[in-house]
Amino acid sequence: MSSFYGNSFWFIILGFLLTNFFAKAGLFWLNGLVESDEQSKWSILRKKTLLFFIFGVFVAAMAGLPPFPAFFAKWKMIMQLAGGHAWGWIGLILLGSFFEIQFLFKWFGRVFHAETGKATKPDMPWFRQVPVMLFGGGLLVASYFFIDYLSLSHLFVLLPLLLIAIFFVLDFLPVFLKNSLLIVSLLVFGYMVYPVISGDLLQLIFMGVFLLGGVLTLIPGFVRKGKRSGFYPFAAMTLYGLIMLVHPTDNLSFFLGWELMALGSYMLILRGKDAMAAALRYMLFSAGGAFLMLAAFGLLSMKAGDVFFGNLGGVITNGGVLFILFALAFMLKAAAIGLHIWLPGAYSEAEDDATPLVSGVLINAGILGLFWLVTAFGPQQLFGYDIYYMMGWIGALTALGGNMLAIYEEDMKRLIAYSSVGAMGYIIFALAMNTKLGLLIALYYMVLHFIYKTMLFQSAAGVIYRTKTRNMYEMGGLIKSMPLSFIVVLIGIITVAGMPPLAGFAGKWMFYSAVMMNGWYLQGAMVFFSGIVAFLYLYKLIASVFLGQLKDNHRRIKEAPFAYMLPQIIFMIAIMVLSVAPGVLLKPLATLIPASVPGETLNWSGSLASTSFGYWNAFAIMSTVVVMFAVILGWLIYHSRKAQKVKQFNIVYAAERPFRPETTHISYNMFAGYKKALGFLMTPLATRFWEGVSEWADAIADKIRTWYTGNGQTYALHLLIYAIILYFSFSGGKLL
C-alpha cells in the first residue's frame, strides 16, 4: 500500500490526522467554553477576538483550505488516486468535502453575523482558553512544516503567505496605518517581482491588473475611521492569492493561490451588513469550482505529469473532459450564465469600497485561467461536438442574459453587478472563437472591463457614501452636487455601451470583424443585441441618479471624498488615453497570441487599424465627435440663454397626490413594459435549479452538523472512522 503511494503516503496521513486532531479537538474545546451546542450562542466568541480568530482557523482547516496541512494532503491524495484511476473515491471525497464546507461556513457566517448584545457571557478564565490557543498554535506550526517540506517558491508563495500573516498580527493598528502598509507592501512586492516576470507580457499585464488594481481600490479606505478589524488581513489574502496566480511554478502553487483568493474574498463579502446568505452562496460556488479544478489537475497529472496547465503548448489533443472541467471551474469565477447567481448578491452586499476589488479585479482570475486554457489546449471535441462552439453559445447567452437582468434592477450596485455578467459574456464569446482577433478582443476587454467596472463601482460607493442609499429611485439631481461623479459615470457608461468615441467602441468594431470572419452570425447578433439592451439600463443608471429633481434630504450633499475620487480620475484618464490611442494597448496584446492560432489580426498604419472587413481610426473619430459636441453645445447655450427655469415643485398631478414620493421618480419601475413581456427571465431556470440544489445540500450539511456533539468519545470515534476511510481509499478496498 505505502509503496504504491511512495513518499506521499505518510505525508497524506499526517496532513489529515494532524488537521483533524488540532482543529476538531480545538472546536470541541471551544464548545466547552461556550457551554452550548446552539450555533447562535457561539456569537459570544466575537467578544473574544483571539478566540474568534482561532475559531476561523479551525473552520478553514477542517474545510481543507490553505495554508493548512489538510489542503496539501488533499492535493497529494487526489493526484495519487487519479494516477490509480480511482475516480469513484475522488468523487466521494470531493462531494463529502463540499457538504462539510456547506456546514462549516454556514456555521461561521451565523456566528459572524449573530447579535452579541444580549449574549450571556460564560465563564472563560484564561487557563480555560490556553488549550484552545495551544491547538490553534499547533495547527499553524504544522502548516509551516508542511509548506517548508514542499519547497514552494519563496518569492511567489512563501513571501505572500508571510505578508498575509503579518497583517493578521498587525490587525490591532488603526485603519490609516494598515491601509498604508498594505498599499506599500503591494508596491514593494511588485518592484521585487518585476525583474522575474518582465520577460512575459501576459504575466506583466495580469500582475498590473491585480496589483495596481488592488492599490487603487484600497485608496478609498483612507476615509474609514477606527481599526476596521478583520478587513486588511483578508484583503491581503485576496490580493496576494491573486498575485500567486500570475507566475505559478507548478499546478499546486496556482491552486494554492486560487483557494486563498476564494477564502479572502469570502470574508470581504461576509463583512457586509446583510451579506450572510450572499457570502455563503459565493463560497459554495467557489468550492464547487475549486473541486472541478482539483479533479482536472488530477486528470492532467495522468496525461502530462507535473507540467503547469498553462504551458502545455498543444501536448493534449484529445482532452475534451479535461478541458470542460477546467473551463467550468474558470467560468464559475467569471459568472457565466447558469453559474452566475452568486454574483449579484456578492457584489451588492459586500462593503461598498470592497466591491470594486471583488468585481473589477478578482473576477479577472477566471479570464486568466480561460486564456491559458484556450491557448494551451487548442481545438477540442467531446463526443464529436466542437467544445469551442458550445462555449461560444455560453458566451452569447451570458452577454444577453446578464444585460437583460440588469434592466429591472432598482439597486445601483446590483445593476452594475449584472453588467459584469454581460461583460464576461463578451470575453467568453471572444475566447471561444479561438482566432487571433478573438483572443485579442478577449484580452482587450479584460483590461477595459477592469478599468471601467472598478471605476463605476467606486463611483457608486462614493454616491452611496453621501446619500446613504443604494436605491436609485431615492436619488436624483445629483449632477449639481456631485458633478465629477457624474462625469465619471458618463464616461463609464459610454465605454460599457461601446459608443464612439470612447474605448468601448474599439471592442465593438473588432467584434464585428471577428464575427464576420468566424461565421458565427446568430451568436454575434445576440451579442450585438445585448449591447442595445445594455444602453437601456445604462441610461437608467445615469438618469435616475444624476438627472431630474434633487431630493430634499440631499440638498446639502457634497462631492464624494477625494480618496474616492482619486482612483476614479486615474481610471478615467486611462479610458481617455485608450480612446485616442488604443494601439498603446492593442499592439502589445497582439504579440501574446500564439502563431498557431488561426485567422487574421489587426493591421496598423499609424493610428489606422484595419481588417479585411474595414478600418477604424480612433484619433479621427475622437476629433470628429469632439468638434460635433462643441458645435451642438454652443448652439444649445446660445438658443437657451433666455429659457425660463422650471422650479422643482412647479408640477401638477392632475389634482391627485402621489402615493409615495419615489413613484414620481423616472427610474421607479422604469421598464415595466419590458418586464411584462420578459418577466419570466427575472427568475430564470438556472436560479430555480441552484436554489433547489442549495436546499438539498443544506439539509445534508445540517445532518453532518449533528456529528459535532462535543462528546470526547464521539470525537475518538470520528478519528477511528476517518482512519478507516483513509485506509480503504489507499488500499483500493482490500483488507490486509
N, C-alpha and C positions, 0 to 999 in steps of 0.2 A: 504493500500500500504506500508506504513512505517513499519507496524507490520510484513509484510512478509519478509522484508529485515532486520528487527531487528535494532541493533545498527549500522549496516553498512550503513543505508540509508543516513544519513546526512554526514557521512564520504565520501561516494561516491560523493554526490552532491557538497560538499565543495572542494573535490580534483579536480574535473573537472572545476568547476566555478572559483576557485582561480587561477588555472593554466591558463585558458583562459583569465581571467581578466588581470593578470600580464604580461603574455607572449605576448598575442595578442595586448594588449594596448601598450606594450613596442615596438613591431615590427612596429606598426603604427606610434609611436613617432619617431622611427629611420627612418622610411620612410620620415617623415617631415624634419629630419636633413639632410638626403642625398639629398632631394629635387628632387627625380627622381623615377619613377616606374620601370626603366630598371635595371635588375639584375646586369648588368655589371658595372653600376655606383656605386653600393654598395661596390665596391672594395676600395673606399675611407676609409671605416671603418678600413682597415688594417693599416692605418696610425695612428689610434687611438686605441691603444692596449686594453684599458679598455672597450671601446665601442664594439670592435670586440669580446672580451670575453663575454660580456653580450649578444651580438647577438647570439653567440653559445649557451649560456644558454637558451635563448628563443626558439631556434630551437629544442634543446634536450627536453625541457619541453613540447613543442607542439607535439613532436613526441611520447610522453608518455614514455620517458626513465627515468631511475633512476638518481638521488635520488629525483625527483620532485613529487609533490602531485598527478599528473595525473597518474603516474606509479602505485602508491599504490591504487588509486581509480579504475583504470582499473582492477587490480588484484581482488579487492573485488567484482567488478561488474561481472566479468566473473565467479567467484566462485558462486555468488548468482544466476546468470542466469542459470548456469549449474545445480544448485540444483532445479531450476524450469523447467528444460528440455527445455529452450528457445534457442535451438541451431540455429534457424534461425537468431535471434538477435545477437548471438555470431558471426556467420559467417559474417553478415553485418558490425558489429563493427570492427572486425579484418581486413576485406577487406578494409574498409574505412581508418583504421589506416595505412595499407600498402601503399595506394595511397598517404596519407599525408606524410609518411616517404620518398616516392619516390620524391615528390616535394620538401620537406624541405631540404633534404640532397643534392639533385641536385643543389638547390639554394646555399646552404652553400659551396659546392665544387667549384662552379663557382666564388663565392666571394673570396674564399681562394686562388684560382689559377689565378685570374684575374690580368692583369698588372696594376700597380698603378702609374707608372712613369708619364703618361700624364693625370692622373685623375684630374679633376677640383675640387679644394678644396672648398666646400661650407662653408658658414658662420656658425661656430659651437662654439659660445661663451659658456663659462662654464655654464651659467644659463640655456641654452637650453639643455645641456646634463644632468642636475640634474634630471629631471623627468625619463629619461631612467635608470639612476643609482638607483633611488628610486624603480622603477618597478622591476629591477633586484634584488635589495636587499630584496624587499618584497617577491619575489618568493623564494629566498634562506631561508629566515626566516620561511616562510610557510612550506618549505621542512623539516626544522629542527623539527618543531612541529609535523608533520605527522610521522616522523621517531621515535620521542620520544613517541608518542601516541601508536605505535605498539609494544613498548618494545622489540625491536630486540636485538640480542646478543651483549653485549658490546665489547667483545673481538674479535669476528669474523665478525661483521658488523659495529658497531659504530666506533671502533678504526681505521679500514681501511679507512672508509669514512673521518674521521678526518685527517688521514695522507695524503690522496689524496688532501683534501682542503688545507693543509699546503703547498704542493708542488705548488699549484696554487698561493698561496700568495708569495712564495719564488722564483717565476719564474724570478725575476729580477737579481738573483745571477749568477755568471759566471758558465760555464758548469762543471768545475772541482769540484766545491763545490756541485752543485746539483747532479752530478753523485755519489760523495762520500756519500752524505746524503741519497740518495735512496738506495744504497747498504747497508749502515749501518742500515737504518730503516728496511730493509728486514731481515737482520741477527738478529737484536734485536727482531723483531716480531716473527721470528722462534724460538728464545730462549724462548719467553714468552708462545708460544702455545705448545711447545714440551711436557710439563707435561700433557696437556689436551688430546693430540692425541697419546701419547706414547703407549697406550694400543691397538691401532688399526693400524696394519701394513699397510693396504691398504691406510689409510689416511697419514701415515708417508711417504710412497713411493711417492704418488702424491704431497704431500707437498714438498718433496725433489726435485721433477721434476720442480714444479712451482717456488719455492723459490730459490733454488740453481741455477736452470736454468736461472732464472731472473738475479741473481747476475753475473753469468758467461757471459751472453750476454750483460751486461752493461759495462763490463771492457773495451772493445774497445772504448767506449765513451770518455775515457780519452785522446784520440788523438785529439778530437774535440776542437776547439777554440771558443771564444766568449761566448754568452749566450745560444744559441740553444733554443730560446724561444718556448714554447709550447710543447717541446718533453717530458720533465720529468713529468709534471702533468699527461699526458696521458699514459706514460709508467707506472707510479704508478697506474693509474686507471686500466690498463690492468692486471698488476701483482696482485694487491690486489683483483680485481674481480675474478681472477683465484683462489686465496687463499680462498675466500669465498665459493668456490665450494667444498672444501675438507672436511669441517666439518660443514655442514649446520644443523641448529637446526630444520628447517622446510622447506617446499617446497618454500615458499616465499623468504627465505634467499638464497636458491640455485638460484632461478630465478633472484633475485637482482644481485648476483654476475655474472650470465651469461650475463645479459644486460650491466652491467658495463664493463665487458671484451670486449663485442662487440663494445661499443662506444669508449673505449680507443684504441682498435686495429684499428678501422676505422680511427681514427685521425693519428695514427702512419703510416698507409698506405698512407693516403691522403697527407702527407708531402713530398712524393716522387715527383720528378720534373714533371713527366708525368703520375701521378697516379690518376687524377680526375675520369676518367671513371672506372678504376680498383677498386678504393675505393668505388664508388657508387654501383658497381656490388656486391662487398663484403658486403656492408651494406644491400642491398636488400635481398641477400640470408640469411644474419644473421637475418634480420627481419622476413623473411618467416619461418625460423627455430624456432625463438622465439615464433611466433604466434601459430605454431603447438604445441610447448611445453606448451604454456598457455592453449590452448584448452584441451590438455592431462591432465594438472593439474586440470582443471575444471571437467573433466570426472572422474578423480581419486577421487576428493573430494566427489563425489556421492557414490563411491564404498567403500572407505576406510577412509573417513574423512580427518583429517589433518596429517595422517601418512606420513612421508617422503618416497618418492617412492623407495629409496634405502634400506629401512628397511621393505619392505612388507613381505618378507620371505614366498612367495607362497600363500599369502592370496587371490590373484586374480587368479582364474583358468580359467576363460572364459573372457579374456580381450584382444582379438585379435585387435580390433580397437584401444584401449588404447595403446597397445604395439607398433603398427605401427606408431601412432602419435609421441610417444617418439622416436622410432627408426629413423624415418625420420628426426626429429629435430637434433638428435645427428649425424646422417650420413651426414647431411648438413655441420656440422662443420668439420667432418672427411673427407669431399670431396669424398664421394662415387661416382662411375661412374654415369653420368647423372646429378649429383648435384655438379660436380667438377669444372665447368667452371670459377668460381670466383677465384680459387686458383692460376693458373699460373700468371695472371696479378697482383694479390695482392702481391704475393711473389716477383716477379721480379721488380715491380715498387716501392715498399717500399724502404726507405733509406737502404743502404747496411748493416749497422750494426744493423738495426731494424728487418731485415728479419729473422735472427736466432731466435729472440724472437717469432715472429708470426708463424714461421714454426716449429721449433724444440720443442717449449714449449707450445704455445697456442693450437695447433691442438690436443693435448692430452686431452683437456677438453671433446671432443667428445668421446674419448675412455673411460674416467672415467664414463661418463653417460651411455654408452653402456654396460660396465661391470656391473654397478649397476643394469641396466635394466634386463640383462640376468640372473644374479644370484638372483634377487628379484622376477621375474615373473615365471621363469621355462618354460616348453614347452607351446606353444600357437598355436592355429589354427584360421584360418579365412575362412569361407565357406568351411570347410573340408580340406583346404590346410595347410601344415606344414609351419609356418612362418619362422622357422629357416632354412628350406631347401631353401626357396626363398632368404633368407638373405645370405646363402652360395653362391648361384649363383651371387648375387650382389658383394660379396667379390671377387670371382674368376674373374669376368669381370672387376672389378676395378683394380685388380693387373695387369691383362693383358693389359687393355686399357691404364692405366697410364704409363706403361713401353713402350708401342708401341708409344705413343705420344711423349715420351722423345727422341726417336731416331733421329727425324728430326730437333731438336732444334739447332740453332747456338748460341743462347744466353745462357751463362753459368748459370745464375740464373734461367731461365725458365726450363732448362734441369733438374737441381736439384729439382725444384719445382714439375715437373711432376713425379719425382721419389718418392715424398711424396705421390702422389695419389696411386702409386703402393704399397708402404709400408702400407698405410691404408687398401688397399685391403687384404693384408695378415692378418692383425689384425681382420678385419670384418669377413673374412672367418674362422679364428680360433675361434672367439666368436660364430659363427653360429653353429659350430659343437656341442657346449654345452656339452662337455665332460671334464673330469678332465685335460687331456693332452691338449685339445684345449684351455681351459681358461688359462692354464699355458703358452702356446705359446703366447697368446694374451698379457698377462702382460709382458712376457719377451721381446717380440718385441716392446712393448710400450716404455720400458726403453731403449732398444737398439736403436730404431729409434730416441728417444730424444737425445741420445749421438752422434750418427754418423751424423744425419741430422743437428744438431746445429753446429757440428764441420765442416762439409762440407760447410755450408753457411758462417761460419766465415772465413774459408779459402778462399772462393770465394770473400768475402768482402775485405780481405787483398790483393788478386791479383788485384781486380778492383781498390782498393785504389792506387796501384802502377802503373798499366797500363792505367787507365782512360778509360777502355772499358769493355763491357760485352760480346762482340763478340769473340768467341773462335778462329775464323779464322784470327783475328787480333793479336793473341798471338802466342806462340810457343817458345821452347827453354828456358823456364824459370827455368828449373831444375838447371841450374848453378847459376842463381842469387837468386832464392828462393828455396833452397834445402829443408828447413824444411817444407815449404808449400807443396812441392811435396810429402814428406814422409807422411804428414797428409792426403792428398788426396788419396794417395796409400792405406794407412790403411783404410780409409773410404770406398773406392770403393770395396776393398776385403771383407769388412764387409757387405756392401749392397748386393754384389753378392752372399753371402753365401758360399764363397770358404774357404776351410781349409787353415790355421789352426785357423782363427780368429773366433770371437764370432758369426758371422752370420751363420757359418756352423752348430752350435748347433741348431739354429732355423730351418734350412732346414732339418736336421736329425729328429727333433721332428715332423716337418710337415709330413714327410714321414710316420712315425709311426702312427700319428693321422689319416691321410687319410686312411691308410690301415685298421685301427680299425673301422672307421666310414663307410667305403664302398663308399665314395664319389670319385670314381676313375676318372670320367670325369672332375669334377671340380678341383680335385687335379692335373690332368695332365695339365690343363690350368694354374694353379698356378706355377707348375714347369717349364712350357714353358716360362712363364713370367720372370722367373729367367734367362733363356738363353737370352731373349730379353734385360734384364737389363744389361747383360755383354757387349752388343754391345754399348749402349750409355755410359756406364761407361768407356769403352776403349776409346771412342771418347773424353770424358772429360779429361782424363789424357794425352792422346797422343797429343791432339790439344793444350793444354795449356802449358805443360811442356816439351814435346819431340820435335824433329825436330829442325829447324833452328831459331835462335834468330832474331827478327826484329831489324832493325837499330835504331828505336826510343826507344827500350827497353834495349840498351846496358849498360846503367848506372843505371838500376833498382836495388834496394836493396830488401832484405827480408822484409816482412811485419813488421810493428812496433811491439814492444814487447807486447803492450796492446792487439793487435790482436792475437799474438801467444800464450800468457799465457793460456787462456782458451782452446785453441786447444790442447796444450800439456796435460792439465788436462784430457780432454776428451780422448785423445789418450792413456794415461796411464790407464784410466778406461776400454777401449776396450781390452787392453793387459791383464789386470787382469782377466776380464771375459773370455777371450780366454783361459787362463791357468787354471782358477778355476771357471767355470760357476756355480758350486754348491753354491758359495757365494751368488748368487742372486736367483738361481732356487729353492734351498731348502726352503728359507723363503717364496718365492712366492707360493709354493705348499700348504702352510698352509692356504692360503687365499681362496682356492677352497672349497665351501660348501660340506659337506659329502654327501648330497643328489644328487649331480651331478654324473651321471653315468660314467663308464669307468675306465680304469687304468691310473696311473700316472707314473712318473719316479721312478725306484728303484735305490738306491745308495749303492755302496760298495766301500768306499774310494773315489777315483776320477772317478770310473767307473759308468756310468749311463746306465741303460738298460730298455728295454720294452720287450714285448713278440715277437717283430719283430727284435730285435737286440740290440747291445750295442755300447757304444761310450766312449772313454777315452780322454778327451780334453788335458790333460798333455802329454799323449803319442803321440797324433797327433802333438802337437806343437813341441815336441822334435824331432820327425821324420822329419818334414818339415824343421826345423832349420838346422839339420845336412845335409839334402839333399841340401838345399840352399847354405850352406857354401862350400860343396864339389864342386858343379857346379860353384859357383862364383870363387873359387880358380882355377879351371880348365880353365875358361874363361880368367882370369887375366894372367895366365901363357902362354896360347897359343896366346894371343893378344898383348903380350909385344912388338912385332916388327911391329904391324899393322900401316899402314900409315893413318894419319888423313886427311879426306876429308874436305877442307875448304868450307866455306858457299857458295861461288859463283862459285865453281868448278862443275858446272852443265850445261847442254845444253837443248835446247827446240826444237831440230830438225830444226834449222835455223829460228824459229819463236819467236817473242817476246810475253810474256804473256800479255793478255789484261788488267788484273788488278793483282797486287801483291798477293792479297788474293786467287786468283784462283789457285795458286800453292800450297796452304796450304792443308794438308791432310784432315782437318776437313771440308773444304768448300764443301758442298753438298756431304758429305761422303757416305751417304746411298741412293744415287739417285736411285739405282736399287730397293731397298725396297720401295722407295716412289712411283715408277711406279706401283708396284704390289699392294701396300696397301695405296695408296694416298687418297682414299676415306675416310680413317679414320682420315685424317687431319682436316676435318670439319664434325665431327660425327653428327648424328641426334639430340643428346641432345643439342649441341651447337646451331644448327639452331632453335630448338624449343624454347630455352630460349631467343635467340635473338628476336624471334617473340613476346614472352610474354613481353620482355623488351620494345619493341616499343609500344605495346598496352598499357602497364601500364604507359609509358612515356606520351602518348597522353592524358590519363585520368588525370594524375598528372598535366600536363600543363593547363588543363581545370580548375582544382581546384585552380591553381595559380591565375587565374583571379579574384578569390573571394577576394584577398588581394589588395584592391584598395586604401587604405589609407583614405577612407572617414569615418568619425565618425558615420554617420547614418548606413552605411553598417556594421560597427563593432557592433553597437547595434542590428542590425538585426541578425547578426551571433549569438550573445548571446541568443536572443529570440528563434531562430531555435534550438540551442543546448539544451536549457532548455526543449523545446517541445519533442525533441528526447529522452532526459533522462526520461521525464515523461512517454512517451509511452513504453520505454523499461522496466520501473519499473512496470507499471500498466498492462502490457500484452496487450496493445492496447485498454483498456477500458476507456471510458470517465467517468468523475465524475458524 
